[in-house]
Amino acid sequence: MMRSASGSAALRMASSRASFCISFITAAVVLGASVSSAWAQTANPPPADHPEVTVHGRKFTPRSILARNMGTPEDQTTQFPPHKIIGNVYYVGTRTLSSFLIVTPQGSILINSTYERNVPTIQKSVEQLGFRFSDVKILLGTHAHNDHQEGDALVKEMTGTQTMAMAEDVPALQAMKPSGKEHPIDKTLHDGETVTLGGTTLTAHLTPGHTRGCTTWTMKAQDGGKMYNLVIGCSLRPPATLTPEVIAEFNHTFPLVRSLACDVPLGDHPAQYSMQEKYAKLQKGAPNPFIDPAGCKNEVDIEEAMFHALLDEQRQAAGH
């Protein structure tokens, strides 16, 4: 049988091997890119190591900012000790990908599911804090990149949560289908809209540039008899090429972010608000270091300086 059909069998075998190789190579490329450099938000090779800006005594390049945000593949998936930030707000993310839990009497709000593979780690952090993952009633996000919202479908499968997203990010989210899962969007939000659960209200601010629907969240938290303004910032990192549309978006976003009332700056990457340094101070018994009004503009200072440096470089290259 094998000898009599050797030509067709060989052809089928060669075709099967070719299909396997193509599938394997494609998977390796996609997986490798997503693990090492968040393929949904950055090109491969990494961004250029210029221009360089100095902000608050520190030097930054596009490459160093991305490395600061993402860390190593291990950093992106390794649990950071879950901890209370202030009031009813807790950190449940990894070393370099933020996930925030907001606990209310009527259930919890989760902001940023991060990668799908990190969802069990987030669940573990929630439970180590003494809460139930099944109590997550609302799932929000900062922006439509895999390292921040890829896990939305799995969180919904596990908890039945209601997912909400800024309208301008819906197309990018719908294209995000880990393991073939459709991206769940139960409610579309718009600039200035509020989300309320159990007496806690968050306001969605459209701060585009990094993505079309980049969303900065604000809320108030009570702690020690005082009320504090929290700002959970969306990434302000500009892309390598600044189109007229992106330029207009950032020219809207930077002043808006600066105008937000802020006592506690947070961000979708912990390095944006020096989480690890502040957590270390907290462990030593210092007054809550996350209450940091003086640090509220640090990230916008860095990213706005880089935006203008990139814009100047781009215009010079074009002969303007």
URZIUR-V580003 format. One record per pair of residues at least 24 apart in sequence whose ideal C-beta (glycine too) atoms are under 6 Angstrom apart, sorted by sequence separation. I is the first residue (numbers start at 1). J is the second residue. D is the distance in whole Angstrom. If there is no record, write none. Layout:
BEGIN
I | J | D
I | J | D
END
This chain:
BEGIN
42 | 66 | 6
71 | 95 | 6
94 | 118 | 6
137 | 161 | 6
138 | 162 | 5
139 | 163 | 5
140 | 164 | 6
162 | 186 | 5
71 | 96 | 4
101 | 126 | 6
134 | 159 | 5
136 | 161 | 5
144 | 169 | 4
164 | 189 | 5
210 | 235 | 4
70 | 96 | 6
110 | 136 | 5
264 | 290 | 5
108 | 135 | 5
207 | 234 | 5
210 | 237 | 6
264 | 291 | 6
272 | 299 | 5
107 | 135 | 5
108 | 136 | 5
144 | 172 | 4
150 | 178 | 5
153 | 181 | 4
156 | 184 | 5
263 | 291 | 6
109 | 138 | 5
110 | 139 | 5
111 | 140 | 5
112 | 141 | 6
144 | 173 | 5
231 | 260 | 5
92 | 122 | 5
107 | 137 | 3
112 | 142 | 6
263 | 293 | 5
265 | 295 | 5
153 | 184 | 6
231 | 262 | 5
265 | 296 | 5
38 | 70 | 6
119 | 151 | 4
152 | 184 | 6
229 | 261 | 4
92 | 125 | 4
229 | 262 | 5
235 | 268 | 6
92 | 126 | 5
116 | 150 | 5
229 | 263 | 5
230 | 264 | 5
231 | 265 | 6
232 | 266 | 5
233 | 267 | 4
262 | 296 | 4
115 | 150 | 5
116 | 151 | 4
119 | 154 | 5
228 | 263 | 4
112 | 148 | 5
113 | 149 | 6
119 | 155 | 6
228 | 264 | 5
36 | 73 | 6
114 | 151 | 6
35 | 73 | 4
113 | 151 | 3
116 | 154 | 5
90 | 129 | 6
113 | 152 | 5
209 | 249 | 4
77 | 118 | 6
208 | 249 | 4
209 | 250 | 4
79 | 121 | 5
113 | 155 | 5
169 | 211 | 6
218 | 260 | 6
258 | 300 | 6
82 | 125 | 4
169 | 212 | 6
257 | 300 | 5
168 | 212 | 4
169 | 213 | 3
209 | 253 | 5
168 | 213 | 3
82 | 128 | 5
207 | 253 | 4
82 | 129 | 5
166 | 213 | 4
166 | 215 | 5
97 | 147 | 6
207 | 257 | 6
254 | 304 | 5
250 | 307 | 5
138 | 197 | 6
116 | 178 | 4
237 | 303 | 6
144 | 211 | 5
236 | 303 | 4
143 | 211 | 4
238 | 307 | 5
242 | 311 | 6
143 | 214 | 4
238 | 310 | 6
242 | 314 | 6
142 | 215 | 6
109 | 197 | 6
106 | 197 | 6
143 | 234 | 5
106 | 198 | 4
142 | 234 | 4
104 | 197 | 5
105 | 198 | 5
104 | 198 | 3
104 | 200 | 5
102 | 200 | 6
41 | 145 | 4
40 | 145 | 4
40 | 146 | 4
38 | 147 | 4
34 | 146 | 6
148 | 268 | 6
142 | 268 | 4
89 | 221 | 6
87 | 221 | 3
86 | 221 | 5
87 | 222 | 5
87 | 223 | 4
86 | 223 | 5
98 | 268 | 5
65 | 237 | 6
98 | 270 | 6
96 | 269 | 6
86 | 264 | 6
47 | 240 | 5
69 | 269 | 4
69 | 271 | 6
68 | 271 | 5
86 | 290 | 6
85 | 290 | 5
60 | 302 | 6
55 | 301 | 5
55 | 302 | 5
55 | 305 | 5
53 | 305 | 4
53 | 306 | 5
53 | 309 | 5
51 | 309 | 4
51 | 313 | 5
END
